[in-house]
Amino acid sequence: MSLPNRIFITGTDTGVGKTVVSAILMAGLGGFYWKPIQSGLDEITDTEWVHKNTGLPGDHFFRETYRLTLPLSPHAAALHDGVRIDLESFHMPEIPKQGHLIIEGAGGLMVPLNEKDLITDLIKKFKAPVLLVARSSLGTINHTLLSLEQLRREGIDIMGAVINGPINPGNREAIEHFGKTKVLAEIEPIEYIDPQNLKILHLNYFGSLMRKQ
């Protein structure tokens, strides 16, 4: 397989490393990054973090459709800010024909956006295959298999999975066997993040996909 031009990065939970995986792909591909919904503005946003750590030009980053004040589920953060997240408000950014657009979701698949729509509805609107990010710690098999099952139930294309954290071969074997999905990378804890190291990480973890294009 090869990397598609659009990739939606989602996770089995919040805090599983979606933004780090996005940065690795961005650095290696020289791609374009879009976080449609940002919940929490007190600290550095995910867009700002990826921009800073990849060193890519500013025109490789698109502004969020919704910038919500509190670090809560999007529906709750929107309610606090007095807005309603509307699927019709999202418009796919235009990128060069040979470019790669990395779209990073918010939280996991079943996170609510409003009173009826979930992250899965946003993914279906974009028609982008999903790269599912999971952690390597105890419990990840259950969370990952449930997420894969939900993606298939919704008819969403699955590009593969990425596991973040200390290597656990048993997790990979179980996810691939029971989830019928390829684990594309097992990313061990990263000591230092800068543009050059992110490119090396991309070559190490995703280089084989690039060579098959």
TIVEX-690049 format. One line per 3 residues: their letters; for each residue x, y, z of C-alpha. Coordinates in pm, whole numbers, plus 50000, padded with zeros to 5 digits. Each point is the difference from the previous one (the first is absolute). Last residue first. Example, Ala and Ser with C-alpha at 12.3 -4.5 7.8 and 13.67 -1.06 7.14 Angstrom:
sa> 51367 49894 50714  49863 49656 50066
// end
This chain:
qkr> 50438 50454 49583  50160 49692 50157  50309 50187 50121
mls> 49778 50243 50191  49833 49717 50189  50337 49855 50097
gfy> 50108 50337 50137  49716 50014 50252  50166 49909 50330
nlh> 50371 50057 49947  49970 50266 49729  49736 50186 50199
lik> 50210 49978 50315  50297 50144 49812  49786 50285 49872
lnq> 49875 50066 50354  50361 50004 50121  50089 50271 49749
pdi> 49700 50219 50078  50043 49982 50381  49875 49762 50266
yei> 50226 49839 50258  49962 49691 50215  49725 49826 49805
pei> 49825 49708 50170  49972 49706 49754  49786 50027 49690
eal> 49854 49669 49887  49915 50053 49635  49769 49883 49721
vkt> 49791 49766 50213  49806 49826 49725  49631 49935 50061
kgf> 49796 49681 50031  49908 50117 50352  50026 49655 50158
hei> 50334 49906 49845  50156 50343 49949  49892 50129 50339
aer> 50102 49679 50176  50344 49985 49838  50070 50367 50067
ngp> 49898 49976 50364  50205 49685 50054  50310 50166 49855
nip> 49999 50268 50273  50238 50281 49912  50004 50294 50241
gni> 49766 50277 49881  49792 50098 49699  49821 49744 49781
vag> 49906 50097 49644  49707 49846 49814  49902 49952 49638
mid> 49847 50180 49703  49646 49923 50106  49722 50108 49766
ige> 49681 50106 50179  49681 49797 49949  49853 50106 50336
rrl> 49997 49642 50130  50357 49963 49875  50114 50303 50198
qel> 49810 49874 50306  50170 49661 49986  50341 50164 49969
sll> 49927 50214 50306  49885 49697 50203  50312 49810 49895
thn> 50222 50290 50103  49840 50054 50340  50008 49629 50088
itg> 50358 49952 49883  50113 50324 50168  49898 49892 50347
lss> 50353 49973 50141  50241 50247 49841  50105 50031 49636
rav> 49795 50311 49919  49783 50017 49690  49990 50209 49683
llv> 49756 49908 49721  50094 50120 49652  49669 50062 49830
pak> 49922 50027 49630  49854 50335 49890  49643 50045 49877
fkk> 49985 50344 50168  49631 49974 50089  50051 49645 50123
ild> 50273 50118 50237  49772 50275 50137  49723 49748 50062
til> 50247 49774 50182  50092 50295 50225  49640 49998 50121
dke> 49682 50181 49897  49664 50011 50181  49994 50255 50287
nlp> 50330 50156 49895  50355 49887 49927  49988 49685 50211
vml> 50315 49784 50045  49933 49651 49870  50313 49966 49789
gga> 50254 50116 50255  50139 50337 50108  49997 50283 49748
gei> 50099 49914 49644  50319 50077 49812  49986 50045 49624
ilh> 50331 49944 49820  49976 50119 49640  50261 49855 49766
gqk> 50118 50179 49686  50021 49876 49641  49701 50202 49881
pie> 50093 50308 50203  49764 50067 50294  49647 50135 50029
pmh> 49852 50000 50348  49689 49787 50056  49706 50211 50116
fse> 49844 49956 50343  49709 50230 50089  49740 49754 49867
ldi> 50086 49763 50282  49871 50257 50251  50163 50046 50341
rvg> 49771 50214 50212  50127 50314 50173  49952 50156 50342
dhl> 50358 49954 50114  49900 49759 50279  49779 49807 49758
aaa> 50291 49973 49756  50227 49858 50269  49732 49746 50094
hps> 49941 49888 49641  50374 49994 49928  50085 49783 50305
lpl> 50189 50227 50236  50325 50197 49998  49823 50339 50033
tlr> 50008 50297 49762  49883 49854 49671  50162 50080 49666
yte> 49769 49864 49730  50084 49991 49629  50369 49974 50087
rff> 50237 50201 49786  50200 49814 49739  50369 49920 50021
hdg> 50243 49942 49714  49986 50374 49919  50190 50065 50323
plg> 50316 49840 49870  50117 49670 50153  50220 50005 50311
tnk> 49861 49663 50106  50005 50073 50373  49858 50352 49994
hvw> 49728 49931 49742  49896 49678 50174  49976 50180 50333
etd> 49814 50303 49855  49745 49773 49834  49958 49800 50320
tie> 49934 50319 50195  50251 50137 50251  49838 50048 50340
dlg> 49686 50188 50105  49817 49931 49672  49818 49675 50072
sqi> 49786 49805 49754  50129 50031 49645  49769 49872 49727
pkw> 50093 49974 49631  50368 49921 50068  50156 50039 49657
yfg> 50355 49925 49895  50165 50006 49658  50288 49771 49910
glg> 50375 50021 49966  49965 49623 49994  50254 49912 50266
aml> 49936 50297 50225  49622 49983 49966  49987 49626 50062
ias> 50207 50032 50317  49797 50303 50111  49670 49814 49954
vvt> 50133 49706 50201  50096 50242 50277  49656 50164 49985
kgv> 49815 49670 50022  50202 49891 50303  49757 49805 50219
gtd> 49888 50302 50204  49629 49961 49925  49871 49654 49922
tgt> 50014 49730 49731  50136 50265 49769  49936 50182 49674
ifi> 50227 50120 49723  49810 50059 49675  50227 49955 49700
rnp> 49958 50168 49664  50242 49948 49710  50018 49629 50072
lsm> 50321 49838 50129  50094 49685 49814  49899 49635 50029
// end
